[in-house]
């Protein structure tokens, strides 16, 4: 009996130790939207008059902008109480005088900042979740992590990486009207026939739901549009090439260049 106990007792004592070797997943740290962290850091420069900044004020603003980087930055100008709210044109003039890129600046009037205006340069960073910390070591199988657990982490990481300018999460960029350059370029593209309006489908409303009715109406409208274009092409052929005979059922159309008729594919 004593021999049997001496054989069984070590086995019983080892069982708790072996239980710790089996995987015990911890799912409490799986990612959610809160795993995307938006971190901001700001630097404040006091300015006596934003319309006429001093050299030391400009130097401090320039250093703050260089430390923040060329992107991911927004600027807020806080005006003391008693200042008249400036117009958009004046704000852009202030930004240009302070060396701030256009579209980054907004003005907050009647702010509790004392007697001086305050220029706040805010730099924004977006950090996705660290997927390597989600899977615990006891879930490693063959030196590879279980992908079904890290899928959500990768999704939120991709969403964080798709933010082109993270500062838009803090303060949207202001957009101005078209400039002379963009206007002339648009007119040139239109005159050179690079921009063509879509063909009229002749349908006031097309269903976009998942039902078959909306798809059927869309297919019917496109079919009518194709037939209309072919009829127009055949009409042009009859005007340009009246001496040639073409069967309209065969969908063969021609165009004339003054001396002969060339085939025009519908």
C-alpha positions as protocol buffer text, in pm:
chain_id: "A"
residue {
  index: 1
  type: UNK
  ca { x: 0 y: 0 z: 0 }
}
residue {
  index: 2
  type: UNK
  ca { x: 281 y: 236 z: 85 }
}
residue {
  index: 3
  type: UNK
  ca { x: 447 y: 160 z: -246 }
}
residue {
  index: 4
  type: UNK
  ca { x: 127 y: 242 z: -434 }
}
residue {
  index: 5
  type: UNK
  ca { x: 94 y: 577 z: -255 }
}
residue {
  index: 6
  type: UNK
  ca { x: 455 y: 658 z: -330 }
}
residue {
  index: 7
  type: UNK
  ca { x: 384 y: 602 z: -699 }
}
residue {
  index: 8
  type: UNK
  ca { x: 54 y: 793 z: -714 }
}
residue {
  index: 9
  type: UNK
  ca { x: 153 y: 1091 z: -499 }
}
residue {
  index: 10
  type: UNK
  ca { x: 410 y: 1240 z: -742 }
}
residue {
  index: 11
  type: UNK
  ca { x: 158 y: 1215 z: -1023 }
}
residue {
  index: 12
  type: UNK
  ca { x: -104 y: 1399 z: -818 }
}
residue {
  index: 13
  type: UNK
  ca { x: 143 y: 1674 z: -730 }
}
residue {
  index: 14
  type: UNK
  ca { x: 249 y: 1722 z: -1093 }
}
residue {
  index: 15
  type: UNK
  ca { x: -107 y: 1759 z: -1227 }
}
residue {
  index: 16
  type: UNK
  ca { x: -153 y: 2124 z: -1109 }
}
residue {
  index: 17
  type: UNK
  ca { x: 176 y: 2213 z: -1274 }
}
residue {
  index: 18
  type: UNK
  ca { x: 69 y: 2054 z: -1601 }
}
residue {
  index: 19
  type: UNK
  ca { x: -262 y: 2243 z: -1592 }
}
residue {
  index: 20
  type: UNK
  ca { x: -71 y: 2570 z: -1618 }
}
residue {
  index: 21
  type: UNK
  ca { x: 81 y: 2461 z: -1949 }
}
residue {
  index: 22
  type: UNK
  ca { x: -254 y: 2444 z: -2130 }
}
residue {
  index: 23
  type: UNK
  ca { x: -383 y: 2756 z: -2311 }
}
residue {
  index: 24
  type: UNK
  ca { x: -604 y: 2981 z: -2103 }
}
residue {
  index: 25
  type: UNK
  ca { x: -700 y: 3262 z: -2344 }
}
residue {
  index: 26
  type: UNK
  ca { x: -770 y: 3606 z: -2205 }
}
residue {
  index: 27
  type: UNK
  ca { x: -1024 y: 3780 z: -2428 }
}
residue {
  index: 28
  type: UNK
  ca { x: -1070 y: 4089 z: -2212 }
}
residue {
  index: 29
  type: UNK
  ca { x: -817 y: 4295 z: -2412 }
}
residue {
  index: 30
  type: UNK
  ca { x: -964 y: 4245 z: -2758 }
}
residue {
  index: 31
  type: UNK
  ca { x: -978 y: 4574 z: -2954 }
}
residue {
  index: 32
  type: UNK
  ca { x: -1269 y: 4810 z: -2999 }
}
residue {
  index: 33
  type: UNK
  ca { x: -1296 y: 5163 z: -3147 }
}
residue {
  index: 34
  type: UNK
  ca { x: -1144 y: 5307 z: -2829 }
}
residue {
  index: 35
  type: UNK
  ca { x: -816 y: 5134 z: -2918 }
}
residue {
  index: 36
  type: UNK
  ca { x: -750 y: 5410 z: -3175 }
}
residue {
  index: 37
  type: UNK
  ca { x: -586 y: 5681 z: -2968 }
}
residue {
  index: 38
  type: UNK
  ca { x: -577 y: 6045 z: -3074 }
}
residue {
  index: 39
  type: UNK
  ca { x: -290 y: 6221 z: -2899 }
}
residue {
  index: 40
  type: UNK
  ca { x: -252 y: 6598 z: -2910 }
}
residue {
  index: 41
  type: UNK
  ca { x: 26 y: 6824 z: -2795 }
}
residue {
  index: 42
  type: UNK
  ca { x: 11 y: 7200 z: -2810 }
}
residue {
  index: 43
  type: UNK
  ca { x: 232 y: 7503 z: -2768 }
}
residue {
  index: 44
  type: UNK
  ca { x: 104 y: 7852 z: -2693 }
}
residue {
  index: 45
  type: UNK
  ca { x: 258 y: 8182 z: -2802 }
}
residue {
  index: 46
  type: UNK
  ca { x: 123 y: 8514 z: -2672 }
}
residue {
  index: 47
  type: UNK
  ca { x: 86 y: 8787 z: -2933 }
}
residue {
  index: 48
  type: UNK
  ca { x: 14 y: 9154 z: -2869 }
}
residue {
  index: 49
  type: UNK
  ca { x: -147 y: 9216 z: -3209 }
}
residue {
  index: 50
  type: UNK
  ca { x: -203 y: 8928 z: -3455 }
}
residue {
  index: 51
  type: UNK
  ca { x: -221 y: 9177 z: -3741 }
}
residue {
  index: 52
  type: UNK
  ca { x: 126 y: 9319 z: -3663 }
}
residue {
  index: 53
  type: UNK
  ca { x: 335 y: 9052 z: -3487 }
}
residue {
  index: 54
  type: UNK
  ca { x: 677 y: 9133 z: -3346 }
}
residue {
  index: 55
  type: UNK
  ca { x: 995 y: 8956 z: -3448 }
}
residue {
  index: 56
  type: UNK
  ca { x: 1024 y: 8758 z: -3127 }
}
residue {
  index: 57
  type: UNK
  ca { x: 661 y: 8647 z: -3161 }
}
residue {
  index: 58
  type: UNK
  ca { x: 717 y: 8537 z: -3521 }
}
residue {
  index: 59
  type: UNK
  ca { x: 1030 y: 8347 z: -3419 }
}
residue {
  index: 60
  type: UNK
  ca { x: 843 y: 8163 z: -3142 }
}
residue {
  index: 61
  type: UNK
  ca { x: 556 y: 8071 z: -3378 }
}
residue {
  index: 62
  type: UNK
  ca { x: 802 y: 7950 z: -3643 }
}
residue {
  index: 63
  type: UNK
  ca { x: 982 y: 7729 z: -3391 }
}
residue {
  index: 64
  type: UNK
  ca { x: 650 y: 7584 z: -3272 }
}
residue {
  index: 65
  type: UNK
  ca { x: 541 y: 7507 z: -3629 }
}
residue {
  index: 66
  type: UNK
  ca { x: 874 y: 7343 z: -3712 }
}
residue {
  index: 67
  type: UNK
  ca { x: 850 y: 7128 z: -3401 }
}
residue {
  index: 68
  type: UNK
  ca { x: 497 y: 7020 z: -3492 }
}
residue {
  index: 69
  type: UNK
  ca { x: 577 y: 6924 z: -3850 }
}
residue {
  index: 70
  type: UNK
  ca { x: 443 y: 7022 z: -4190 }
}
residue {
  index: 71
  type: UNK
  ca { x: 120 y: 6826 z: -4147 }
}
residue {
  index: 72
  type: UNK
  ca { x: -109 y: 6709 z: -3868 }
}
residue {
  index: 73
  type: UNK
  ca { x: -116 y: 7065 z: -3733 }
}
residue {
  index: 74
  type: UNK
  ca { x: -392 y: 7312 z: -3654 }
}
residue {
  index: 75
  type: UNK
  ca { x: -374 y: 7666 z: -3519 }
}
residue {
  index: 76
  type: UNK
  ca { x: -626 y: 7847 z: -3302 }
}
residue {
  index: 77
  type: UNK
  ca { x: -606 y: 8218 z: -3227 }
}
residue {
  index: 78
  type: UNK
  ca { x: -781 y: 8318 z: -2905 }
}
residue {
  index: 79
  type: UNK
  ca { x: -880 y: 8685 z: -2888 }
}
residue {
  index: 80
  type: UNK
  ca { x: -937 y: 8866 z: -2557 }
}
residue {
  index: 81
  type: UNK
  ca { x: -1275 y: 9006 z: -2464 }
}
residue {
  index: 82
  type: UNK
  ca { x: -1359 y: 9331 z: -2639 }
}
residue {
  index: 83
  type: UNK
  ca { x: -1198 y: 9244 z: -2974 }
}
residue {
  index: 84
  type: UNK
  ca { x: -1428 y: 9249 z: -3274 }
}
residue {
  index: 85
  type: UNK
  ca { x: -1458 y: 8908 z: -3445 }
}
residue {
  index: 86
  type: UNK
  ca { x: -1254 y: 8929 z: -3768 }
}
residue {
  index: 87
  type: UNK
  ca { x: -1384 y: 8832 z: -4109 }
}
residue {
  index: 88
  type: UNK
  ca { x: -1252 y: 8532 z: -4301 }
}
residue {
  index: 89
  type: UNK
  ca { x: -1033 y: 8757 z: -4515 }
}
residue {
  index: 90
  type: UNK
  ca { x: -875 y: 8916 z: -4209 }
}
residue {
  index: 91
  type: UNK
  ca { x: -813 y: 8574 z: -4055 }
}
residue {
  index: 92
  type: UNK
  ca { x: -631 y: 8460 z: -4368 }
}
residue {
  index: 93
  type: UNK
  ca { x: -429 y: 8783 z: -4364 }
}
residue {
  index: 94
  type: UNK
  ca { x: -332 y: 8720 z: -4003 }
}
residue {
  index: 95
  type: UNK
  ca { x: -232 y: 8363 z: -4084 }
}
residue {
  index: 96
  type: UNK
  ca { x: -13 y: 8478 z: -4372 }
}
residue {
  index: 97
  type: UNK
  ca { x: 151 y: 8742 z: -4154 }
}
residue {
  index: 98
  type: UNK
  ca { x: 217 y: 8487 z: -3879 }
}
residue {
  index: 99
  type: UNK
  ca { x: 365 y: 8236 z: -4125 }
}
residue {
  index: 100
  type: UNK
  ca { x: 82 y: 7985 z: -4081 }
}
residue {
  index: 101
  type: UNK
  ca { x: -35 y: 7784 z: -4387 }
}
residue {
  index: 102
  type: UNK
  ca { x: -387 y: 7873 z: -4505 }
}
residue {
  index: 103
  type: UNK
  ca { x: -669 y: 7649 z: -4393 }
}
residue {
  index: 104
  type: UNK
  ca { x: -512 y: 7565 z: -4058 }
}
residue {
  index: 105
  type: UNK
  ca { x: -635 y: 7863 z: -3861 }
}
residue {
  index: 106
  type: UNK
  ca { x: -955 y: 7946 z: -3680 }
}
residue {
  index: 107
  type: UNK
  ca { x: -1023 y: 8240 z: -3449 }
}
residue {
  index: 108
  type: UNK
  ca { x: -1203 y: 8208 z: -3117 }
}
residue {
  index: 109
  type: UNK
  ca { x: -1320 y: 8555 z: -3001 }
}
residue {
  index: 110
  type: UNK
  ca { x: -1399 y: 8667 z: -2648 }
}
residue {
  index: 111
  type: UNK
  ca { x: -1172 y: 8405 z: -2495 }
}
residue {
  index: 112
  type: UNK
  ca { x: -1062 y: 8430 z: -2133 }
}
residue {
  index: 113
  type: UNK
  ca { x: -691 y: 8475 z: -2209 }
}
residue {
  index: 114
  type: UNK
  ca { x: -618 y: 8809 z: -2043 }
}
residue {
  index: 115
  type: UNK
  ca { x: -518 y: 9117 z: -2241 }
}
residue {
  index: 116
  type: UNK
  ca { x: -301 y: 8948 z: -2507 }
}
residue {
  index: 117
  type: UNK
  ca { x: -406 y: 8728 z: -2796 }
}
residue {
  index: 118
  type: UNK
  ca { x: -295 y: 8368 z: -2777 }
}
residue {
  index: 119
  type: UNK
  ca { x: -180 y: 8155 z: -3070 }
}
residue {
  index: 120
  type: UNK
  ca { x: -211 y: 7783 z: -2997 }
}
residue {
  index: 121
  type: UNK
  ca { x: -30 y: 7539 z: -3229 }
}
residue {
  index: 122
  type: UNK
  ca { x: -177 y: 7190 z: -3190 }
}
residue {
  index: 123
  type: UNK
  ca { x: -12 y: 6877 z: -3330 }
}
residue {
  index: 124
  type: UNK
  ca { x: -224 y: 6563 z: -3358 }
}
residue {
  index: 125
  type: UNK
  ca { x: -110 y: 6201 z: -3385 }
}
residue {
  index: 126
  type: UNK
  ca { x: -328 y: 5894 z: -3438 }
}
residue {
  index: 127
  type: UNK
  ca { x: -201 y: 5563 z: -3305 }
}
residue {
  index: 128
  type: UNK
  ca { x: -358 y: 5229 z: -3380 }
}
residue {
  index: 129
  type: UNK
  ca { x: -363 y: 4938 z: -3137 }
}
residue {
  index: 130
  type: UNK
  ca { x: -54 y: 4727 z: -3080 }
}
residue {
  index: 131
  type: UNK
  ca { x: -164 y: 4388 z: -3206 }
}
residue {
  index: 132
  type: UNK
  ca { x: 138 y: 4212 z: -3055 }
}
residue {
  index: 133
  type: UNK
  ca { x: 11 y: 4278 z: -2703 }
}
residue {
  index: 134
  type: UNK
  ca { x: -335 y: 4131 z: -2759 }
}
residue {
  index: 135
  type: UNK
  ca { x: -236 y: 3765 z: -2804 }
}
residue {
  index: 136
  type: UNK
  ca { x: -94 y: 3619 z: -2486 }
}
residue {
  index: 137
  type: UNK
  ca { x: 220 y: 3400 z: -2503 }
}
residue {
  index: 138
  type: UNK
  ca { x: 35 y: 3084 z: -2401 }
}
residue {
  index: 139
  type: UNK
  ca { x: -170 y: 3106 z: -2723 }
}
residue {
  index: 140
  type: UNK
  ca { x: 134 y: 3082 z: -2949 }
}
residue {
  index: 141
  type: UNK
  ca { x: 112 y: 2771 z: -3163 }
}
residue {
  index: 142
  type: UNK
  ca { x: 410 y: 2690 z: -3377 }
}
residue {
  index: 143
  type: UNK
  ca { x: 559 y: 3039 z: -3331 }
}
residue {
  index: 144
  type: UNK
  ca { x: 256 y: 3199 z: -3501 }
}
residue {
  index: 145
  type: UNK
  ca { x: -35 y: 3387 z: -3346 }
}
residue {
  index: 146
  type: UNK
  ca { x: -395 y: 3285 z: -3397 }
}
residue {
  index: 147
  type: UNK
  ca { x: -524 y: 3515 z: -3675 }
}
residue {
  index: 148
  type: UNK
  ca { x: -888 y: 3500 z: -3573 }
}
residue {
  index: 149
  type: UNK
  ca { x: -804 y: 3691 z: -3255 }
}
residue {
  index: 150
  type: UNK
  ca { x: -591 y: 3963 z: -3416 }
}
residue {
  index: 151
  type: UNK
  ca { x: -827 y: 4031 z: -3708 }
}
residue {
  index: 152
  type: UNK
  ca { x: -1014 y: 4305 z: -3525 }
}
residue {
  index: 153
  type: UNK
  ca { x: -689 y: 4465 z: -3418 }
}
residue {
  index: 154
  type: UNK
  ca { x: -564 y: 4481 z: -3777 }
}
residue {
  index: 155
  type: UNK
  ca { x: -895 y: 4635 z: -3887 }
}
residue {
  index: 156
  type: UNK
  ca { x: -872 y: 4919 z: -3637 }
}
residue {
  index: 157
  type: UNK
  ca { x: -506 y: 4965 z: -3720 }
}
residue {
  index: 158
  type: UNK
  ca { x: -593 y: 5007 z: -4088 }
}
residue {
  index: 159
  type: UNK
  ca { x: -865 y: 5258 z: -4002 }
}
residue {
  index: 160
  type: UNK
  ca { x: -615 y: 5464 z: -3805 }
}
residue {
  index: 161
  type: UNK
  ca { x: -365 y: 5453 z: -4092 }
}
residue {
  index: 162
  type: UNK
  ca { x: -626 y: 5571 z: -4345 }
}
residue {
  index: 163
  type: UNK
  ca { x: -661 y: 5911 z: -4176 }
}
residue {
  index: 164
  type: UNK
  ca { x: -463 y: 6128 z: -4419 }
}
residue {
  index: 165
  type: UNK
  ca { x: -443 y: 6425 z: -4186 }
}
residue {
  index: 166
  type: UNK
  ca { x: -516 y: 6328 z: -3825 }
}
residue {
  index: 167
  type: UNK
  ca { x: -555 y: 6695 z: -3736 }
}
residue {
  index: 168
  type: UNK
  ca { x: -892 y: 6685 z: -3915 }
}
residue {
  index: 169
  type: UNK
  ca { x: -1018 y: 6485 z: -3616 }
}
residue {
  index: 170
  type: UNK
  ca { x: -932 y: 6782 z: -3396 }
}
residue {
  index: 171
  type: UNK
  ca { x: -1022 y: 7069 z: -3629 }
}
residue {
  index: 172
  type: UNK
  ca { x: -1137 y: 7036 z: -3994 }
}
residue {
  index: 173
  type: UNK
  ca { x: -950 y: 7214 z: -4270 }
}
residue {
  index: 174
  type: UNK
  ca { x: -1123 y: 7519 z: -4412 }
}
residue {
  index: 175
  type: UNK
  ca { x: -1168 y: 7521 z: -4789 }
}
residue {
  index: 176
  type: UNK
  ca { x: -1167 y: 7837 z: -4996 }
}
residue {
  index: 177
  type: UNK
  ca { x: -1325 y: 7915 z: -5329 }
}
residue {
  index: 178
  type: UNK
  ca { x: -1175 y: 7827 z: -5668 }
}
residue {
  index: 179
  type: UNK
  ca { x: -861 y: 8013 z: -5767 }
}
residue {
  index: 180
  type: UNK
  ca { x: -787 y: 8160 z: -6108 }
}
residue {
  index: 181
  type: UNK
  ca { x: -554 y: 7869 z: -6185 }
}
residue {
  index: 182
  type: UNK
  ca { x: -810 y: 7598 z: -6110 }
}
residue {
  index: 183
  type: UNK
  ca { x: -1083 y: 7788 z: -6293 }
}
residue {
  index: 184
  type: UNK
  ca { x: -878 y: 7832 z: -6611 }
}
residue {
  index: 185
  type: UNK
  ca { x: -772 y: 7466 z: -6599 }
}
residue {
  index: 186
  type: UNK
  ca { x: -1134 y: 7355 z: -6570 }
}
residue {
  index: 187
  type: UNK
  ca { x: -1240 y: 7578 z: -6862 }
}
residue {
  index: 188
  type: UNK
  ca { x: -953 y: 7446 z: -7074 }
}
residue {
  index: 189
  type: UNK
  ca { x: -1049 y: 7085 z: -7006 }
}
residue {
  index: 190
  type: UNK
  ca { x: -1408 y: 7162 z: -7102 }
}
residue {
  index: 191
  type: UNK
  ca { x: -1312 y: 7342 z: -7425 }
}
residue {
  index: 192
  type: UNK
  ca { x: -1078 y: 7060 z: -7530 }
}
residue {
  index: 193
  type: UNK
  ca { x: -1365 y: 6812 z: -7487 }
}
residue {
  index: 194
  type: UNK
  ca { x: -1193 y: 6628 z: -7202 }
}
residue {
  index: 195
  type: UNK
  ca { x: -1503 y: 6658 z: -6986 }
}
residue {
  index: 196
  type: UNK
  ca { x: -1819 y: 6499 z: -7124 }
}
residue {
  index: 197
  type: UNK
  ca { x: -2152 y: 6493 z: -6944 }
}
residue {
  index: 198
  type: UNK
  ca { x: -2301 y: 6149 z: -6880 }
}
residue {
  index: 199
  type: UNK
  ca { x: -2573 y: 6036 z: -7122 }
}
residue {
  index: 200
  type: UNK
  ca { x: -2927 y: 6114 z: -7017 }
}
residue {
  index: 201
  type: UNK
  ca { x: -3097 y: 5798 z: -6899 }
}
residue {
  index: 202
  type: UNK
  ca { x: -3444 y: 5943 z: -6915 }
}
residue {
  index: 203
  type: UNK
  ca { x: -3527 y: 5813 z: -6568 }
}
residue {
  index: 204
  type: UNK
  ca { x: -3621 y: 6049 z: -6289 }
}
residue {
  index: 205
  type: UNK
  ca { x: -3551 y: 5804 z: -6011 }
}
residue {
  index: 206
  type: UNK
  ca { x: -3376 y: 5471 z: -6002 }
}
residue {
  index: 207
  type: UNK
  ca { x: -3402 y: 5246 z: -5700 }
}
residue {
  index: 208
  type: UNK
  ca { x: -3077 y: 5175 z: -5523 }
}
residue {
  index: 209
  type: UNK
  ca { x: -3204 y: 4919 z: -5276 }
}
residue {
  index: 210
  type: UNK
  ca { x: -3121 y: 4556 z: -5267 }
}
residue {
  index: 211
  type: UNK
  ca { x: -3446 y: 4453 z: -5442 }
}
residue {
  index: 212
  type: UNK
  ca { x: -3469 y: 4334 z: -5798 }
}
residue {
  index: 213
  type: UNK
  ca { x: -3701 y: 4622 z: -5897 }
}
residue {
  index: 214
  type: UNK
  ca { x: -3430 y: 4889 z: -5871 }
}
residue {
  index: 215
  type: UNK
  ca { x: -3180 y: 4680 z: -6067 }
}
residue {
  index: 216
  type: UNK
  ca { x: -3439 y: 4606 z: -6337 }
}
residue {
  index: 217
  type: UNK
  ca { x: -3518 y: 4976 z: -6380 }
}
residue {
  index: 218
  type: UNK
  ca { x: -3148 y: 5060 z: -6400 }
}
residue {
  index: 219
  type: UNK
  ca { x: -3083 y: 4791 z: -6664 }
}
residue {
  index: 220
  type: UNK
  ca { x: -3384 y: 4909 z: -6864 }
}
residue {
  index: 221
  type: UNK
  ca { x: -3267 y: 5269 z: -6853 }
}
residue {
  index: 222
  type: UNK
  ca { x: -2918 y: 5176 z: -6969 }
}
residue {
  index: 223
  type: UNK
  ca { x: -3061 y: 4963 z: -7251 }
}
residue {
  index: 224
  type: UNK
  ca { x: -3278 y: 5252 z: -7370 }
}
residue {
  index: 225
  type: UNK
  ca { x: -2979 y: 5484 z: -7357 }
}
residue {
  index: 226
  type: UNK
  ca { x: -2772 y: 5249 z: -7577 }
}
residue {
  index: 227
  type: UNK
  ca { x: -3055 y: 5217 z: -7830 }
}
residue {
  index: 228
  type: UNK
  ca { x: -3097 y: 5595 z: -7838 }
}
residue {
  index: 229
  type: UNK
  ca { x: -2727 y: 5647 z: -7909 }
}
residue {
  index: 230
  type: UNK
  ca { x: -2739 y: 5393 z: -8192 }
}
residue {
  index: 231
  type: UNK
  ca { x: -3041 y: 5563 z: -8348 }
}
residue {
  index: 232
  type: UNK
  ca { x: -2862 y: 5897 z: -8329 }
}
residue {
  index: 233
  type: UNK
  ca { x: -2554 y: 5746 z: -8493 }
}
residue {
  index: 234
  type: UNK
  ca { x: -2763 y: 5601 z: -8774 }
}
residue {
  index: 235
  type: UNK
  ca { x: -2931 y: 5938 z: -8824 }
}
residue {
  index: 236
  type: UNK
  ca { x: -2590 y: 6102 z: -8858 }
}
residue {
  index: 237
  type: UNK
  ca { x: -2494 y: 5839 z: -9113 }
}
residue {
  index: 238
  type: UNK
  ca { x: -2804 y: 5912 z: -9322 }
}
residue {
  index: 239
  type: UNK
  ca { x: -2713 y: 6282 z: -9328 }
}
residue {
  index: 240
  type: UNK
  ca { x: -2343 y: 6238 z: -9406 }
}
residue {
  index: 241
  type: UNK
  ca { x: -2349 y: 5931 z: -9629 }
}
residue {
  index: 242
  type: UNK
  ca { x: -2684 y: 5933 z: -9809 }
}
residue {
  index: 243
  type: UNK
  ca { x: -2555 y: 5727 z: -10104 }
}
residue {
  index: 244
  type: UNK
  ca { x: -2451 y: 5428 z: -9899 }
}
residue {
  index: 245
  type: UNK
  ca { x: -2697 y: 5164 z: -9793 }
}
residue {
  index: 246
  type: UNK
  ca { x: -2651 y: 5009 z: -9451 }
}
residue {
  index: 247
  type: UNK
  ca { x: -2891 y: 4774 z: -9282 }
}
residue {
  index: 248
  type: UNK
  ca { x: -2975 y: 4931 z: -8943 }
}
residue {
  index: 249
  type: UNK
  ca { x: -3047 y: 4588 z: -8800 }
}
residue {
  index: 250
  type: UNK
  ca { x: -2679 y: 4498 z: -8835 }
}
residue {
  index: 251
  type: UNK
  ca { x: -2576 y: 4799 z: -8624 }
}
residue {
  index: 252
  type: UNK
  ca { x: -2329 y: 4927 z: -8882 }
}
residue {
  index: 253
  type: UNK
  ca { x: -2287 y: 5301 z: -8891 }
}
residue {
  index: 254
  type: UNK
  ca { x: -2059 y: 5526 z: -9092 }
}
residue {
  index: 255
  type: UNK
  ca { x: -1937 y: 5881 z: -9087 }
}
residue {
  index: 256
  type: UNK
  ca { x: -1817 y: 6098 z: -9373 }
}
residue {
  index: 257
  type: UNK
  ca { x: -1501 y: 6307 z: -9389 }
}
residue {
  index: 258
  type: UNK
  ca { x: -1607 y: 6496 z: -9704 }
}
residue {
  index: 259
  type: UNK
  ca { x: -1490 y: 6239 z: -9959 }
}
residue {
  index: 260
  type: UNK
  ca { x: -1576 y: 5898 z: -9823 }
}
residue {
  index: 261
  type: UNK
  ca { x: -1774 y: 5728 z: -9549 }
}
residue {
  index: 262
  type: UNK
  ca { x: -1589 y: 5565 z: -9261 }
}
residue {
  index: 263
  type: UNK
  ca { x: -1727 y: 5306 z: -9027 }
}
residue {
  index: 264
  type: UNK
  ca { x: -1843 y: 5444 z: -8694 }
}
residue {
  index: 265
  type: UNK
  ca { x: -1866 y: 5190 z: -8415 }
}
residue {
  index: 266
  type: UNK
  ca { x: -2169 y: 5249 z: -8192 }
}
